[in-house]
Amino acid sequence: MKIQKLLFVTKFEELSYDALRSLSNLRDAGLNHVVLFNVIERDRVAMRRGKGYRKDEEVKLRETANIRFIDWAENLFEEGMEVGVYIVVGSLVPEVIKAVEKETADLIVIGRPHKGVFEQLYSGSDVTELLQRASVPVLVYKHISETALVLEKPFKRILLASDWSAASQRAVDYLKELQAIVEEIHVIHVVDEKELTGDNSLSVQKTRKQTRAKLDRICDIFEAQGMRAEPHVYVGDPVEEIERAARENQATMIVLGSSGKSSWVERWIGSIPRKIAEDSVYPTLLVPPKK
């Protein structure tokens, strides 16, 4: 599960060349091909202009994207990378999925969605839709204006939040191939307070020991690859505790197995991976279960 080809999905205002540059050390883990991808969405262009879709606006947006991509591609070529470019008109998620399948990409990089609550409720987010349809991990990168974390190597210190699911196991398999660029991994599990049954400290300590034993086994997998790994047990609300753990361990990225919930349930109830991806200041790598 090496990352050899990366699909970099940008609307430019959400992801810049600086973000792409910060991923350059993926070359040490096998990356040799970057596909630059921009989708011109008809409905959103018409909405932004307050009128029907105009062909001249499409041409303008296409040429603007092309100019930017030429500059980016020249820099990547000079560094010995293979580069592909897609500028297409259509709906974002279907076009991304088609490109992933055509290019056999190993990783999708996309910016944080900026939809409002009302729009998200009825249409879902790009991240949610991608997780439902993509067979490869999705890295949700954050706005450079929102956090300085983009300036650091994002794969340097990983916080892996595990819920013991198949997707979490796939995340372990994915990360253990990145020993060349990951300096340390903090593996955590958040215990729901409802799981702490019993009326004495012995039962609580039993839950903690059982959880710690599972985390130790995951850490052993990473350490067998020569990677430094530490286990941590947290208790409370998963979203809050994952964010707390990221701060306490100075993480540069949060990694989670993605939800297997239906898109309808995602919209009305939400999921921990989606909430982290959309609300956290940290770059978030979401790994889907094997399809």
Disulfide bonds with the S-S distance in Angstrom:
none
